[in-house]
Amino acid sequence: MESHNQPQPNFWQKNKLILKSFFIAFLVLALLIPTFIIMYLVNDRKDRKQEVTREISNKWSAAQNVTGPFLTIPYTDFDANKNAIKKYIYLLPEQLSINSTLEPEIRYRSIYKVPVFTAKPIVLKGKFSNNSIASAGINESFVKWNEAKLCVGISDLKGIKQQSIKWNDSLLTMETGLPENEIAYQGISVPINIDANFATSDGIFSIELNLQGSEKIYCSPLGSSTDVHFNSTWKSPAIDGKYLPDTERINNTGFEAAWAVSKFNRDFPKVFTSGSNSIGSVKESSFGVILLSPFDAYAQTLRSLKYAILIIALTFFAYFFTEIFQRRSVHPLQYILIGIALVVFYTLLLSISEYLQFPLSYLIASTATVLLLSWYTQSIFKKTKTVLVFALLLSTLYLFIYVLIQMQDNALLFGSIGLFVLLALAMYLSRKIDWYGIDKKTTVAENV
């Protein structure tokens, strides 16, 4: 009886799944290259928006930092060689209240939107009292009371549209410029009539400014008792600076925030002189509000790109196991096309999010990608049930990534739990695969 020798499987047939696994792993890593290129593109677009923001800020007004009011009084001091030199005493108010309603506005440049505001008005009220300079160790006979000035630091003078000041019920006119730029680099000031008896009298002030700015507004707690209140119709603010507000409200109508800071909460005195370490403490004490842009989707796009390897790997994982269960080979070129489609998702997301809000952009980009890959899956496996399962799996994956993007503190926890569940699912699905039957046809138990 004539025997027929069965053809021996070649190396590829023997190690088909192992080699395919290595190819898929290599492809996942290779697709990180265009992902990094897209990250560079996102950062480039982000830099362009920041450039546009600077251009608008230069014309409208930059972020504002209101420091003051404070009194600047010159005095004569002497150096080691007994030469007379001019220095300044800085007197801070006993009480200070700052109130403002911020009226937001959107400025457009090309496809970019930049939030700006007008403080209509920002009102500074309070009084100076018991500001004896004895604690500064200065001989009052050297103090030039007649050259005293009331000063308010304004970080961008271009934003001042209207101002008025009352000192002890006398209406005064402030001028641009500060006698000294230690506490603030620039601002407005006005000479006031005080004398050595000021230590036992009150100096009551009321200052109103219509002040324009871009995105941010800060102030400093110069009063021994400082109360600050900001409100606006802007719906996406962020509190920033050294102090948190005592009360804060954010809802669909806007926000409101109020601070109460006492002299015990700060690290500088009520009276100090030129060159004092307290000057640095004053500059570091500012706090305020940022009008966050709801149109800035670049940060969320970058966060989604950080999960690109997860989406690519899990999608290939799904195709790989479907290939085994369906006993239908997926060509390496088809894996490459699938990977490119997954990467193109991020360019879609970036480009659409520059025109629409990020949630809608993410929905459009992910839906387009799921539909494209579902159609392509139908052409590969020819089974509607497989296509529906794959579409559901990919949609769930994109939804899971979106939830992680929106999270802050809990993203790591939920991401780890999600990966653990996916690993458990992979182990469950692969438990009956005959991995050692590669030299024959890959066998799968009938009941998985």
WOTAUR-V203517 format. One record per residue. N is the residue number from 1. NEAR is the number of other ideal C-beta (glycine too) atoms within 8 Angstrom. Layout:
# WOTAUR-V203517
((N NEAR) (N NEAR))
This chain:
# WOTAUR-V203517
((1 2) (2 3) (3 4) (4 4) (5 4) (6 4) (7 4) (8 4) (9 7) (10 6) (11 5) (12 7) (13 9) (14 9) (15 9) (16 10) (17 10) (18 8) (19 9) (20 11) (21 9) (22 8) (23 10) (24 11) (25 8) (26 8) (27 13) (28 13) (29 7) (30 7) (31 14) (32 10) (33 7) (34 8) (35 13) (36 8) (37 8) (38 13) (39 10) (40 8) (41 10) (42 13) (43 10) (44 8) (45 11) (46 9) (47 8) (48 9) (49 11) (50 8) (51 8) (52 12) (53 12) (54 8) (55 9) (56 13) (57 14) (58 7) (59 5) (60 12) (61 12) (62 11) (63 12) (64 16) (65 14) (66 17) (67 15) (68 13) (69 13) (70 13) (71 17) (72 14) (73 14) (74 13) (75 13) (76 10) (77 10) (78 7) (79 7) (80 3) (81 4) (82 5) (83 6) (84 6) (85 8) (86 8) (87 11) (88 13) (89 16) (90 15) (91 11) (92 12) (93 13) (94 12) (95 9) (96 14) (97 13) (98 13) (99 8) (100 14) (101 8) (102 14) (103 10) (104 11) (105 8) (106 8) (107 10) (108 7) (109 8) (110 5) (111 4) (112 11) (113 8) (114 15) (115 14) (116 16) (117 16) (118 12) (119 16) (120 7) (121 10) (122 12) (123 11) (124 16) (125 8) (126 13) (127 10) (128 13) (129 8) (130 6) (131 13) (132 7) (133 13) (134 7) (135 7) (136 9) (137 4) (138 12) (139 5) (140 8) (141 4) (142 9) (143 13) (144 10) (145 10) (146 5) (147 8) (148 13) (149 13) (150 15) (151 16) (152 15) (153 14) (154 16) (155 11) (156 10) (157 9) (158 8) (159 13) (160 12) (161 7) (162 8) (163 10) (164 7) (165 14) (166 12) (167 12) (168 7) (169 5) (170 6) (171 6) (172 10) (173 6) (174 10) (175 7) (176 4) (177 8) (178 13) (179 9) (180 8) (181 7) (182 8) (183 13) (184 13) (185 5) (186 10) (187 13) (188 14) (189 14) (190 12) (191 7) (192 11) (193 4) (194 8) (195 7) (196 7) (197 6) (198 11) (199 9) (200 5) (201 7) (202 7) (203 13) (204 10) (205 15) (206 9) (207 13) (208 12) (209 14) (210 13) (211 17) (212 14) (213 17) (214 14) (215 13) (216 12) (217 16) (218 13) (219 12) (220 13) (221 14) (222 12) (223 14) (224 10) (225 11) (226 14) (227 10) (228 13) (229 12) (230 15) (231 10) (232 14) (233 7) (234 12) (235 11) (236 8) (237 13) (238 7) (239 12) (240 9) (241 8) (242 6) (243 9) (244 5) (245 9) (246 6) (247 7) (248 9) (249 7) (250 7) (251 7) (252 3) (253 5) (254 10) (255 14) (256 10) (257 14) (258 12) (259 14) (260 8) (261 11) (262 9) (263 8) (264 4) (265 7) (266 10) (267 5) (268 8) (269 6) (270 8) (271 12) (272 10) (273 11) (274 8) (275 6) (276 8) (277 5) (278 10) (279 12) (280 7) (281 11) (282 12) (283 10) (284 7) (285 12) (286 12) (287 14) (288 13) (289 14) (290 10) (291 14) (292 9) (293 10) (294 7) (295 7) (296 8) (297 11) (298 12) (299 7) (300 10) (301 14) (302 11) (303 9) (304 14) (305 12) (306 6) (307 11) (308 14) (309 9) (310 9) (311 13) (312 13) (313 9) (314 10) (315 13) (316 14) (317 9) (318 11) (319 12) (320 12) (321 11) (322 11) (323 11) (324 11) (325 9) (326 9) (327 7) (328 7) (329 4) (330 9) (331 6) (332 8) (333 6) (334 10) (335 14) (336 9) (337 9) (338 13) (339 13) (340 9) (341 12) (342 14) (343 14) (344 9) (345 13) (346 14) (347 10) (348 12) (349 13) (350 13) (351 8) (352 11) (353 15) (354 8) (355 7) (356 8) (357 9) (358 10) (359 7) (360 8) (361 14) (362 13) (363 8) (364 11) (365 13) (366 12) (367 8) (368 10) (369 15) (370 12) (371 8) (372 9) (373 15) (374 12) (375 8) (376 12) (377 13) (378 11) (379 6) (380 9) (381 10) (382 5) (383 8) (384 6) (385 6) (386 11) (387 12) (388 8) (389 8) (390 13) (391 12) (392 8) (393 9) (394 14) (395 10) (396 8) (397 11) (398 13) (399 8) (400 9) (401 12) (402 12) (403 9) (404 12) (405 11) (406 5) (407 9) (408 4) (409 4) (410 7) (411 10) (412 6) (413 7) (414 11) (415 9) (416 8) (417 8) (418 10) (419 9) (420 8) (421 8) (422 9) (423 8) (424 8) (425 8) (426 10) (427 8) (428 7) (429 9) (430 8) (431 6) (432 7) (433 9) (434 8) (435 6) (436 4) (437 9) (438 12) (439 6) (440 7) (441 5) (442 12) (443 8) (444 11) (445 6) (446 4) (447 3) (448 7))
